[in-house]
Amino acid sequence: MKTKGIFITATDTGVGKTVAACVLGVLLKDQGLRVGYMKPVQCGGNDAELLKKVLDLSDSVATINPCFAPEPLSPHLAFARRNAEVNIPFIKQKYEELRNQYDVVIVEGAGGLLVPLKENYFVADLIRDLDLDVVIVSRLGLGTINHSLLTIQQARGQGLRVKGILLTSASPADGGASEKNSGIPETTNPQAIEQFGQVPILGALPYIDKLNPTAILKECRGNVNLTKILAPSQRVSSQRLKEWDKKFIWHPFTQMKDWLEDEPLVIDRASGSYLIDTQGRRYLDGVSSLWVNIHGHGHPRINQAINNQLNKLEHSTLLGLSNTPSIELAKKLVDIAPRGLAKVFYSDSGSTAVEIAIKIAYQYWQNIGQAKKTKIAHLANSYHGDTLGSVSVGGMGLFHNVYRKLTFPTIQVDFANFERVLKQRHAMIAALVIEPLVQGAAGMILWPKGVLKRMSEVCKKYGVILIADEVATGFGRTGKMFACDHEGVAPDILCLAKGLTGGYLPLAATLTTTKIFDGFIFDYKDQKTFFHGHTYTGNPLSCAAALANLEVFDNEQTLKRLAPKIKHLSKRLQTFDDYPHVGEIRQLGFMVGIELVKNRKTKKPFAWEERVGIKVCQEARNHGVILRPLGNVIVLMPPLSMSIEELDKLLDATYVSIKKVTGNSLVRPTFNINRRN
Ligand SMILES: *Cc1c(COP(=O)(O)O)cnc(C)c1O
């Protein structure tokens, strides 16, 4: 059988975890199983020696208890006072050793789930990292229901698999009314825990004062439901998930023929800058999970905000009603947006944010009687999303050509001719839609300086609505809150999505000026209402996440702390610049495109069939980094919270991957991995 790892935690310290671990160990051995034991972190006491003796283990105490501090304190304190830290990788290594030896490994925690082992790392995190099932030990008596339910709720909230509750007795005396079987069904504490906690009671241990196998077997045999504890957790195996993925999922922007031939990478959890797959392997999230993550994965404040909102209101519609978080967020967005933007229209993706902007701009002119202004202008190489409206204003042949006959005709401009085109054709142009400063999907193409400012002046001059699509550039990605802020530009319409919720939930916002809003204020019978809305518009959970995202910007001084990291990134990127296959490196803030070319001198590109970008990103996985290219442009777009050390790791992995794939003999100095700013 596959080794079973069971983590024993408790509702509190001193509840009888060690006794429960002893009993469980002895009973499982009695079933003929090879049982190992581990107490990863211990502060004071001698549980490891005790269990070694009772379970007759041959492992050294140092294996059974890899991290020990003599003072009976919370581990993070007990270790800090000795100038040390709980060594998690060492614990993992020792656990693996035991796992290879035994049928069952019992891992005993220190105190309860929220006991800090080190800074920002709790017992619950260790359980998740070791991928163990959880048994909660709870002491019978007054207060048991509350303590047990709190622990169950916390465990579930942390994504842990709870096997059930094991009850212990505090004294040899018979319990009080709460524990005794009253003879009336469903009137005891254990039943209440089972009912309200939706977990099984795994057994109730009598009071035991002698911890030896004979006594334990005599007192406890039959008291614990071992079958339930050993039952496989209801979890789909990694291999099965990969099969089902191929069988059932059609992946976006993916040639499924290739996908079906490759081994999919399935992400199961994440923490900070790291994504973790179903086999527990960790990868740096080098593109912020497709440009959305801002403050790292599993940020406690955003998690908490969603949780709080979840327990209040998960969804109610904005069609004919309002809700608290969507109101608070709208106010906050207007506060931080470029001046003049005063109204917020919600939707759920970048594509819809742009689609809505286009429809608003178009209808605005219709509503106020300028019926000839019907054309939308956009830039060459633009990308504004994948719905047909946003595809219409897209300028990327590879993505967009096939749909040409389904889309509406537009006016395409470039950085050189936009002024002339607007001058000549403004009478028919309703709006100009742009991705300010960085054309992301086109390969992180940077605008020439000053053009954005000029564009906004020209639009004003000729009465053309300027739509800034900051879906990618918004929320600090370029080093300022919005790309428009770099040139002091205030667009008439602003589109936000991707980073709006910190990368947690789908939400988009289209902000407009009061002037545009007023172009829709008519009598109902005039039929000039903006007839548009998505079912989940203004979803409270998403809005709560977005509010927390903005709070974290304030609390953690995200933009201020980003500035030196941007500098560091630039400095390190310069070292890429003389590599023969690097054609150009483009960077604004934390948006980076490294364009790979066949020949640096002639700028001859790699043929797209060579799939150089894809291959580099595949190779990066072998170095623990997740990237996603745009053609032959390697994109780096780390979460704003990524540390300098992690950035270095990201850059090192990117560099060796480029080198490996484009295969060059040029000898280069190796990087100092520990480089700091
Ligand atoms: C990603 C993106 C979009 C589309 O957003 P979705 O949420 O994928 O629909 C639109 N505009 C820009 C600039 C983008 O980068």
PDBQT file of the ligand as one rigid body, heavy atoms in Angstrom, charges set to zero:
ROOT
HETATM    1  C1  LIG A 701      -5.512  40.694 -21.598  1.00  0.00    +0.000 C 
HETATM    2  C2  LIG A 701      -5.936  41.926 -22.253  1.00  0.00    +0.000 A 
HETATM    3  C3  LIG A 701      -7.264  42.128 -22.638  1.00  0.00    +0.000 A 
HETATM    4  C4  LIG A 701      -8.294  41.049 -22.534  1.00  0.00    +0.000 C 
HETATM    5  O1  LIG A 701      -8.575  40.712 -21.208  1.00  0.00    +0.000 OA
HETATM    6  P1  LIG A 701      -9.368  39.346 -20.901  1.00  0.00    +0.000 P 
HETATM    7  O2  LIG A 701      -9.626  39.426 -19.432  1.00  0.00    +0.000 OA
HETATM    8  O3  LIG A 701      -8.434  38.253 -21.280  1.00  0.00    +0.000 OA
HETATM    9  O4  LIG A 701     -10.576  39.344 -21.713  1.00  0.00    +0.000 OA
HETATM   10  C5  LIG A 701      -7.612  43.342 -23.176  1.00  0.00    +0.000 A 
HETATM   11  N1  LIG A 701      -6.710  44.312 -23.323  1.00  0.00    +0.000 NA
HETATM   12  C6  LIG A 701      -5.412  44.164 -22.974  1.00  0.00    +0.000 A 
HETATM   13  C7  LIG A 701      -4.472  45.287 -23.144  1.00  0.00    +0.000 C 
HETATM   14  C8  LIG A 701      -4.983  42.956 -22.440  1.00  0.00    +0.000 A 
HETATM   15  O5  LIG A 701      -3.707  42.776 -22.118  1.00  0.00    +0.000 OA
ENDROOT
TORSDOF 0
